[in-house]
Amino acid sequence: MSKPLPDDLIQQVNELKGMGEQIDQLFVQWQEEDGSTPEETLEQMAHWVTQANHSIKQLVVTAEQIQVLRHPELISLKEDWTARFARLEHHMEASKQNIGDQLTNTTQRHRAADAYLKNQ
């Protein structure tokens, strides 16, 4: 059995869980905004990701100092955040591909329209 986490570390873990919930809610909102301009959602998500990244670094430093980095609660938290970042990265890549495809289609339509108008 591992030793209990100190109260300040438990507080950091709980804060990170809350940030994760915020990001997950924004992620769902982002997915539902398919086709619209999700700048505000992306800005909020970027804020929480930046905040979480900073908090994760602080938590790791503290956990290393008191030698609890391998505590089951921290391992679980790491797995949650690793999965969350992977989901975000996958969705961002898919969105980037979708935007690229849309731009290609738009360019092709414009070229076709220009060619048609020149032949009139």
Order of alpha helices (4+ residues) and beta strands (2+ residues): alpha-alpha-alpha
